[in-house]
Amino acid sequence: MMTASVFGLGLGAGAVHAQDDPIKIGMAAYGLNAEFMQLWSAAGEKHPAVQSGMVELTVFDGRYDALVQQDQFETMITQGYDAIVFAPMDVEAGATAVQLAVEAGIPVVGSNARVNSDQLTSYVGSDDVEAGYLEAKAVLDKMNCEGDVVIIEGPIGQSGEIQRGEGNEKALAECPDVEILERQTANWSRAEAQSLMENWLTSHGNDIRGVIAQNDEMALGAIEAIRAASMDVDNFAIAGVDGVTDALNAVKEGRMDSILQDGEAQALGAIDVAIKAVRPDYEPMSDIWKQYPDMPWNGGADSEYNVPWTPVTAENVDALLATRQ
């Protein structure tokens, strides 16, 4: 078995866990094509318990497919994993995978994306309704609540799309004169968002004043479409979510707004909770509990841990970029 590595399905045979054996944890990402989930999974690989050999971590690439993720859960069950950290592709379909693992005696800790299940040991993530509100409000404030917007959505049925959409609507309700010209999914993809925005610019042109993209990759795709149309990005209010590196640079250059989602803290915290579920005497080894004092460890027993958002500003963007070096 290769530790701290990425698998489509995973290899090797499981063993009954003993106190001195490494704890086998599977880290099930919904997909690893884009930077944010790459940062999330890389953080898991850097967890002190993984680095010390206490935990044997395998990262699974769900390839943006709930059925692939369920197959990966079945593999982890067969191979005798001790715990699973789960970022699901679909809020409903992911519940079946959780049920299979729990029935096999394997604790599942949710992270980053939610699943409609009451069988999780805990959830370590961030409030996507808040993020959706903050990003939409940033766009609407720049527009002074005047003009019309388009919304580029995440994958339909994933919790981020659902909850950020709720936040978007909450902000839009404060600007009743703003019309939504178009809204459609681009599946967290920069390329799909660029294609959507190109079509919308052809249809609506300068009527589009704001772009509410439910993640940074899609906001960046919209910017590329505006440039390709030889239009001035400065004439649009654009915002996304995540704080990926290209978005941080775009914020620095004044081209968009972004809300940093601390995927590293989500991953590290979820692994701490997963270890605690397997080894009750465990004390957390990651530093995030000191970094976020308003998110206390509480013995790893809380049903939910809410990692705060950080709006990216001119004042903090250089420090955030420095963490990506």
URFENTA-V392966 format. One record per backbone hydrogen bond with DSSP energy under -0.5 kcal/mol. CO is the residue of the C=O (numbers start at 1). NH is the residue of the N-H. E is the energy in kcal/mol with one decimal. If there is no record, write none. Layout:
# URFENTA-V392966
co->CO nh->NH e->E
co->CO nh->NH e->E
This chain:
# URFENTA-V392966
co->5 nh->59 e->-3.4
co->7 nh->61 e->-2.1
co->18 nh->21 e->-1.2
co->22 nh->24 e->-0.6
co->23 nh->25 e->-0.7
co->23 nh->56 e->-2.7
co->24 nh->82 e->-2.3
co->24 nh->83 e->-1.5
co->25 nh->58 e->-2.1
co->26 nh->28 e->-0.7
co->26 nh->85 e->-3.1
co->27 nh->29 e->-1.0
co->27 nh->60 e->-2.9
co->28 nh->87 e->-2.9
co->29 nh->62 e->-2.3
co->30 nh->64 e->-3.7
co->34 nh->38 e->-1.2
co->35 nh->39 e->-2.6
co->36 nh->40 e->-2.2
co->37 nh->41 e->-2.4
co->38 nh->42 e->-2.4
co->39 nh->43 e->-2.0
co->40 nh->44 e->-1.5
co->41 nh->45 e->-1.7
co->42 nh->46 e->-0.9
co->43 nh->46 e->-0.7
co->44 nh->47 e->-1.3
co->47 nh->50 e->-0.9
co->47 nh->51 e->-2.6
co->48 nh->52 e->-2.0
co->49 nh->54 e->-1.0
co->49 nh->55 e->-2.3
co->50 nh->53 e->-0.8
co->54 nh->23 e->-3.0
co->55 nh->57 e->-0.7
co->56 nh->25 e->-2.2
co->57 nh->4 e->-3.3
co->57 nh->5 e->-0.8
co->58 nh->27 e->-3.2
co->59 nh->7 e->-3.1
co->60 nh->29 e->-2.3
co->60 nh->62 e->-0.8
co->62 nh->65 e->-1.3
co->65 nh->69 e->-2.0
co->66 nh->70 e->-2.0
co->67 nh->71 e->-2.2
co->68 nh->72 e->-2.1
co->69 nh->73 e->-2.1
co->70 nh->74 e->-2.2
co->71 nh->75 e->-1.9
co->72 nh->76 e->-2.4
co->73 nh->77 e->-2.5
co->74 nh->78 e->-2.4
co->75 nh->79 e->-2.3
co->76 nh->81 e->-2.4
co->77 nh->80 e->-1.3
co->82 nh->107 e->-0.7
co->83 nh->26 e->-2.1
co->84 nh->86 e->-0.5
co->84 nh->109 e->-2.9
co->85 nh->28 e->-3.2
co->86 nh->88 e->-0.6
co->86 nh->111 e->-2.4
co->90 nh->94 e->-1.8
co->91 nh->116 e->-3.7
co->92 nh->95 e->-1.6
co->93 nh->96 e->-1.1
co->93 nh->97 e->-0.7
co->94 nh->98 e->-1.9
co->95 nh->99 e->-2.4
co->96 nh->100 e->-2.2
co->97 nh->101 e->-2.0
co->98 nh->102 e->-2.7
co->99 nh->103 e->-2.5
co->100 nh->104 e->-1.0
co->101 nh->104 e->-0.5
co->101 nh->106 e->-2.6
co->102 nh->105 e->-1.7
co->105 nh->107 e->-0.6
co->107 nh->84 e->-2.2
co->108 nh->110 e->-0.5
co->108 nh->121 e->-3.0
co->108 nh->122 e->-0.7
co->109 nh->86 e->-2.7
co->110 nh->124 e->-2.6
co->111 nh->113 e->-2.3
co->113 nh->88 e->-0.6
co->115 nh->117 e->-2.2
co->122 nh->110 e->-2.5
co->123 nh->125 e->-0.6
co->123 nh->305 e->-3.2
co->124 nh->112 e->-1.3
co->125 nh->307 e->-3.7
co->126 nh->128 e->-1.0
co->127 nh->131 e->-1.7
co->128 nh->132 e->-2.5
co->129 nh->133 e->-2.1
co->130 nh->134 e->-2.8
co->131 nh->135 e->-2.6
co->132 nh->136 e->-1.8
co->133 nh->137 e->-2.7
co->134 nh->138 e->-1.9
co->135 nh->139 e->-1.8
co->136 nh->140 e->-2.8
co->137 nh->141 e->-2.8
co->138 nh->142 e->-1.6
co->139 nh->143 e->-1.5
co->140 nh->144 e->-0.6
co->140 nh->145 e->-2.4
co->141 nh->144 e->-0.8
co->143 nh->146 e->-1.2
co->147 nh->179 e->-0.6
co->148 nh->209 e->-2.9
co->148 nh->210 e->-1.7
co->149 nh->181 e->-3.0
co->149 nh->182 e->-0.7
co->150 nh->212 e->-2.8
co->151 nh->153 e->-0.7
co->151 nh->184 e->-1.7
co->152 nh->214 e->-2.8
co->153 nh->186 e->-2.6
co->153 nh->187 e->-0.5
co->153 nh->188 e->-0.5
co->155 nh->158 e->-2.2
co->157 nh->91 e->-2.6
co->158 nh->162 e->-2.1
co->159 nh->163 e->-3.1
co->160 nh->164 e->-2.2
co->161 nh->165 e->-1.5
co->162 nh->166 e->-1.5
co->163 nh->167 e->-2.1
co->164 nh->168 e->-2.7
co->165 nh->169 e->-2.4
co->166 nh->170 e->-2.0
co->167 nh->171 e->-2.0
co->168 nh->172 e->-2.5
co->169 nh->173 e->-1.9
co->170 nh->174 e->-0.5
co->171 nh->174 e->-1.3
co->172 nh->175 e->-1.7
co->175 nh->178 e->-2.1
co->179 nh->149 e->-2.6
co->179 nh->181 e->-0.8
co->182 nh->151 e->-2.3
co->184 nh->153 e->-2.5
co->186 nh->189 e->-2.5
co->189 nh->193 e->-1.9
co->190 nh->194 e->-2.2
co->191 nh->195 e->-2.0
co->192 nh->196 e->-2.4
co->193 nh->197 e->-2.8
co->194 nh->198 e->-2.3
co->195 nh->199 e->-1.9
co->196 nh->200 e->-2.4
co->197 nh->201 e->-2.7
co->198 nh->202 e->-1.7
co->199 nh->203 e->-1.9
co->200 nh->204 e->-3.2
co->200 nh->205 e->-0.6
co->201 nh->205 e->-1.5
co->204 nh->207 e->-2.3
co->205 nh->208 e->-1.5
co->207 nh->148 e->-0.8
co->207 nh->209 e->-0.7
co->209 nh->237 e->-2.6
co->210 nh->150 e->-1.9
co->211 nh->213 e->-0.8
co->211 nh->239 e->-1.9
co->212 nh->152 e->-2.5
co->215 nh->219 e->-1.6
co->216 nh->220 e->-2.9
co->217 nh->221 e->-1.7
co->218 nh->222 e->-2.0
co->219 nh->223 e->-2.0
co->220 nh->224 e->-2.0
co->221 nh->225 e->-1.9
co->222 nh->226 e->-2.2
co->223 nh->227 e->-2.4
co->224 nh->228 e->-2.5
co->225 nh->229 e->-1.5
co->226 nh->231 e->-2.4
co->227 nh->230 e->-2.1
co->231 nh->233 e->-0.6
co->232 nh->235 e->-2.0
co->233 nh->236 e->-2.0
co->236 nh->238 e->-0.6
co->237 nh->211 e->-3.1
co->238 nh->257 e->-2.0
co->239 nh->213 e->-2.3
co->240 nh->259 e->-0.7
co->241 nh->216 e->-2.3
co->242 nh->261 e->-1.7
co->244 nh->248 e->-2.3
co->245 nh->249 e->-2.2
co->246 nh->250 e->-2.0
co->247 nh->251 e->-2.7
co->248 nh->252 e->-2.3
co->249 nh->253 e->-1.7
co->250 nh->255 e->-2.8
co->250 nh->256 e->-0.6
co->251 nh->254 e->-1.5
co->257 nh->240 e->-2.0
co->258 nh->260 e->-0.5
co->258 nh->312 e->-2.5
co->259 nh->242 e->-3.3
co->260 nh->262 e->-0.6
co->260 nh->310 e->-1.8
co->261 nh->263 e->-1.9
co->262 nh->266 e->-1.9
co->263 nh->267 e->-2.5
co->264 nh->268 e->-2.8
co->265 nh->269 e->-2.6
co->266 nh->270 e->-2.0
co->267 nh->271 e->-2.2
co->268 nh->272 e->-2.2
co->269 nh->273 e->-2.3
co->270 nh->274 e->-2.4
co->271 nh->275 e->-2.7
co->272 nh->276 e->-2.2
co->273 nh->277 e->-1.7
co->274 nh->278 e->-1.0
co->275 nh->278 e->-0.8
co->275 nh->279 e->-3.3
co->278 nh->280 e->-0.5
co->279 nh->282 e->-2.3
co->287 nh->290 e->-1.3
co->287 nh->291 e->-2.0
co->288 nh->292 e->-2.3
co->292 nh->295 e->-2.3
co->297 nh->300 e->-1.9
co->297 nh->302 e->-0.5
co->298 nh->301 e->-1.4
co->303 nh->123 e->-0.8
co->305 nh->125 e->-2.2
co->305 nh->307 e->-0.8
co->310 nh->260 e->-2.9
co->313 nh->317 e->-1.8
co->316 nh->320 e->-2.1
co->317 nh->321 e->-2.6
co->318 nh->322 e->-1.9
co->319 nh->323 e->-0.8
co->320 nh->323 e->-0.8
co->321 nh->324 e->-1.7
co->322 nh->325 e->-1.1
